[in-house]
Amino acid sequence: VDEVALFRVLVKHCDVEIVGIKILTDEISGLSRGYGFIDFNDGESAKKALGQLTKQDITIKERKLVFDEPVYYMPQKMYSPSENVVYVSNFPRNLNNYEVE
């Protein structure tokens, strides 16, 4: 799945402007790793979008997408990269764009 296909799904469920989407992929296979990040204009927009997206049952190929605040775990500490980013996960690795619509 690519960023454009995921964007088309998310704009149907969120009335906050999405600035960008980054889906992480495996460098060798090119397949999605099943998670990514949604970027918004500011922290307030991200929180509003997170509230809207978590209340809805957005599924792709019978898998419910999971939305959360991004938190990275490092040895001995935790930090969030940006307050205007929402973490999205649980989409299938071998999904093609036509199955997202």
Secondary structure, 3 states (H helix, E strand, C coil): CCHHHHHHHHCCCCCCCEEEEEEEECCCCCCEEEEEEEEECCHHHHHHHHHHHHCCCCEECCEECEEECCCEEECCEEECCCCCEEEEECCCCCCCHHHHC
